[in-house]
Amino acid sequence: MKTRALKRFRKKLANDESVHGLWVTLESATVTELAVALGLDWVVIDAEHGHLDWKDINEHIRAALRSDTVVLVRLAERSTSLTKRALDIGADGVVIPWIETREQVEDAIRDCHYPPEGRRGIGGERATVWGQCFAEHASEANEHVLVVPIIETVASVANVPAMCEVEGVEVFFFGPADFSSTAGYRGQWEGPGVAKQLLQLKDTIKSAGRHCGVMTTSLDDLVQRRDQQFQMLGLGADTGLLLRSLHQSLQAVGCDRKPATSLDPADGEPSVGRGSV
């Protein structure tokens, strides 16, 4: 756990500044190394979707050691055992998907805290310097660990005010695509009415003294989300940013095209277009 990086992260939020980060889905730890070199405030290593295994996650965490970049692991689900493992190998916190109730937030906090407040076991891994700093780590971990629930279903809406009352959670992240799906608009980033609803939820969360985060989909969207007072701003996912850059380069020379939408053997060439990711 990097307490200096976490304090810096929280200080920016408290000062109404934005904290900018990268969503990591590729296995190469060089991706995180680049984020650290550019001074990003945070990275989220995605262990919910995609193919990253614990060896990959460990390498990403290693790439950000002794830096001011906060490293979070998005777990596949709220889980005591998965949380324990991510924190043991040095994550500064966890991102928990599909949170819908106050009780789930409370469970996530307990997963991240050592007893008597929580149920995290003390392991002899990187977090405790392989058992050399049990006392030092245990004395500060509960105070500094970062727990970020993702609000991504319509079922969570009525429960957001109660979620904000839980001590130990400071930032809520939004998942617009899943939220849209549960609202009946599967496959849309923000279906009809969803954008307005998320802004209302953001206002509710901020009025409770908490902060909000969201992924951005373009440069214009990044500026708009900042102006809307989202503070934990995802610049994009590594794959999305790479594709966005490739599309822009191909557009400049007039040969951009969309990839095939199917994983089946192609019947022909992908359709030509000017879409971007």
WORAVEN-V47461 format. One record per helix or strand. SS is the DSSP state (a for helix, b for strand). FROM is the first residue (numbers start at 0). LEN is the number of residues. If there is no record, write none. Layout:
ss from len
SS FROM LEN
SS FROM LEN
//
This chain:
ss from len
a 2 12
b 18 6
a 29 8
b 41 5
a 53 10
b 69 5
a 79 9
b 92 4
a 101 11
b 113 1
b 119 1
a 125 3
a 133 11
b 145 6
a 153 10
b 170 4
a 175 7
a 193 14
b 210 5
a 218 9
b 231 6
a 237 15
//
